[in-house]
Each structure stands twice: as structure tokens, then as C-alpha cells.
């Protein structure tokens, strides 16, 4: 069974000043970006537990650690991965993939999200489904 969601590894640019992590390059994501947001999650907080019929999203952890669960509704493939800020990983979540994540650490977890669709209260393209 093929999974349509992707775990993308990237190599940051590093020098004596620190590092630079490019996570939203058109050559990598190949889509128009309508929204970028930062999520702050406290210990034990679960976010997501939904899927989108049209929206594609990308996530990366900026600080802390998250357990990230995915379930592809088209192929049935599912996976849970633990991500931390030092992993240099981007998760691509295409349409019809349920996704959820949880901060299991004591410190707040910070995640960056890039979306192909702007969130609108009257047209959310968000369909609840609990997987975590």
C-alpha cells in the first residue's frame, strides 16, 4: 500500500552564525501558499484530528517534540512519527489524509504550518476524524 503523505528530510545551511532552515520553497512544495501560521501547544494538547478534501498542508516542529499521526483515507495507510525541532523534517499532508499531533513534553511545542488554502470560518474544508 502506497502512502501519499510524505516525510521530507532537509539539510539546513549552517555556519558560525547558526543555521538557516528553508521549509517553504516552491521547488519543494510546488503549490501556491495562501496561509502560514505558527501553533503553540502545551503539554498534553492534541491538535488536528481532521482532514481536508482540498487543502494541502506542510508542518515542521520549530521547538520541542510532537507525536504526529497520519491516516490516508484513500489508501488506508497510517503512521505515527515523533518529530523534534532538531530532526529537520517537514511533513506533507495532502487532501484526504487525517492528521493529528500531540505535545507529550513538559515544555510548550511550537510548530510551523504552511497551507495551500486560507482558513475561512464559513468554508473551512475541515472534516473531523479522531485518530489520536
Backbone torsions as a table, in degrees:
resi	resn	phi	psi	omega
1	UNK	NA	126.3	179.7
2	UNK	-85.7	139.8	174.0
3	UNK	-97.8	142.1	-179.9
4	UNK	-96.7	-20.7	175.2
5	UNK	-75.8	155.0	-175.5
6	UNK	-128.2	143.2	169.9
7	UNK	-107.8	106.8	-173.1
8	UNK	-103.2	119.5	176.1
9	UNK	-90.7	141.2	177.4
10	UNK	-135.8	157.7	180.0
11	UNK	-110.2	118.2	178.4
12	UNK	-71.1	153.5	171.0
13	UNK	-79.8	130.2	-178.7
14	UNK	-130.4	139.6	171.1
15	UNK	-148.4	-169.1	-174.8
16	UNK	-63.3	-19.6	179.9
17	UNK	-80.0	-21.6	-176.4
18	UNK	139.9	-138.1	-177.8
19	UNK	-139.6	160.3	179.0
20	UNK	-129.6	122.3	-179.9
21	UNK	-114.0	110.9	176.2
22	UNK	-87.8	121.9	-178.0
23	UNK	-124.6	-2.8	-179.0
24	UNK	-135.4	59.3	178.2
25	UNK	-93.5	135.9	-179.3
26	UNK	-57.2	-35.6	179.4
27	UNK	-64.7	-25.5	-179.8
28	UNK	-90.8	-46.1	-173.2
29	UNK	-96.1	-26.2	173.1
30	UNK	58.9	34.7	179.8
31	UNK	-146.2	161.8	171.7
32	UNK	-77.2	139.4	179.8
33	UNK	-100.0	125.7	176.5
34	UNK	-105.6	-18.9	-176.5
35	UNK	-155.5	138.9	173.0
36	UNK	-131.1	131.9	180.0
37	UNK	-145.0	159.2	178.7
38	UNK	-113.5	130.7	178.9
39	UNK	-105.9	135.6	175.0
40	UNK	-116.4	121.5	-176.4
41	UNK	-125.6	128.9	178.1
42	UNK	-80.3	168.5	179.9
43	UNK	-54.0	131.5	177.4
44	UNK	83.3	-9.1	-178.2
45	UNK	-70.8	134.6	174.6
46	UNK	-113.2	131.9	178.5
47	UNK	-124.7	158.3	179.2
48	UNK	92.7	-118.6	-172.8
49	UNK	55.4	49.4	177.6
50	UNK	-158.4	172.9	173.2
51	UNK	-138.7	170.0	179.0
52	UNK	-125.3	146.3	177.7
53	UNK	-88.3	-21.0	-178.4
54	UNK	-126.2	-30.6	-172.2
55	UNK	-77.1	139.3	171.2
56	UNK	-111.9	135.2	-179.2
57	UNK	-129.9	153.6	174.7
58	UNK	-126.9	138.3	-179.0
59	UNK	-131.0	143.9	171.0
60	UNK	-146.7	143.8	-179.6
61	UNK	-84.6	127.1	177.8
62	UNK	-94.3	-31.3	-179.2
63	UNK	-152.1	134.5	177.1
64	UNK	90.6	-157.1	-175.7
65	UNK	-138.4	143.1	178.1
66	UNK	-134.9	142.2	165.8
67	UNK	-90.5	125.0	-173.8
68	UNK	-120.3	119.5	179.7
69	UNK	-110.1	140.4	-179.7
70	UNK	-134.9	143.1	175.0
71	UNK	-141.7	118.3	-179.8
72	UNK	-82.7	116.4	-178.2
73	UNK	-72.8	-19.0	-179.8
74	UNK	-86.6	-35.2	-177.1
75	UNK	-108.6	-16.4	-176.9
76	UNK	82.5	-4.4	-179.0
77	UNK	-69.3	137.1	176.9
78	UNK	-138.7	157.2	-178.0
79	UNK	-160.8	146.4	171.2
80	UNK	-124.2	129.6	179.2
81	UNK	-127.2	150.9	174.9
82	UNK	-101.2	125.7	-177.5
83	UNK	-119.4	140.9	172.6
84	UNK	-131.2	167.3	-175.9
85	UNK	-62.0	-27.5	-179.3
86	UNK	-84.6	-2.9	-177.3
87	UNK	-76.7	-22.2	-178.4
88	UNK	56.0	54.9	-178.3
89	UNK	-127.5	140.0	171.2
90	UNK	-115.4	134.9	175.2
91	UNK	-102.0	122.3	174.4
92	UNK	-96.0	124.7	-179.3
93	UNK	-117.0	100.9	178.7
94	UNK	-76.7	176.3	176.8
95	UNK	-58.2	147.9	178.1
96	UNK	66.1	28.9	171.6
97	UNK	-119.9	116.3	177.0
98	UNK	-70.1	138.8	-179.6
99	UNK	-142.1	145.5	178.3
100	UNK	-155.9	151.3	175.5
101	UNK	-144.3	156.5	-175.3
102	UNK	-137.7	137.7	172.1
103	UNK	-91.7	113.5	-179.8
104	UNK	-103.4	6.5	-178.7
105	UNK	-98.4	164.6	178.9
106	UNK	-70.6	-35.5	-178.1
107	UNK	-85.0	153.1	176.4
108	UNK	-59.7	145.9	176.4
109	UNK	-104.8	138.3	180.0
110	UNK	-120.9	128.9	-177.7
111	UNK	-129.6	140.5	175.5
112	UNK	-100.8	135.1	178.4
113	UNK	-124.7	138.4	176.9
114	UNK	-121.9	130.8	-173.1
115	UNK	-128.1	144.3	177.6
116	UNK	-80.1	-6.5	-176.1
117	UNK	-140.5	133.2	176.1
118	UNK	-72.3	135.5	178.3
119	UNK	-70.9	129.8	176.6
120	UNK	-129.9	128.7	-175.8
121	UNK	-56.4	-37.4	-176.8
122	UNK	-87.5	-3.1	179.3
123	UNK	-154.6	75.5	-168.9
124	UNK	-80.2	-23.8	-172.3
125	UNK	52.0	34.6	-178.9
126	UNK	-123.1	123.7	-175.9
127	UNK	-124.3	113.1	-175.2
128	UNK	-61.8	140.2	171.7
129	UNK	-163.3	116.6	-175.3
130	UNK	-82.2	122.8	174.7
131	UNK	-125.5	-5.0	-178.7
132	UNK	-141.8	NA	NA
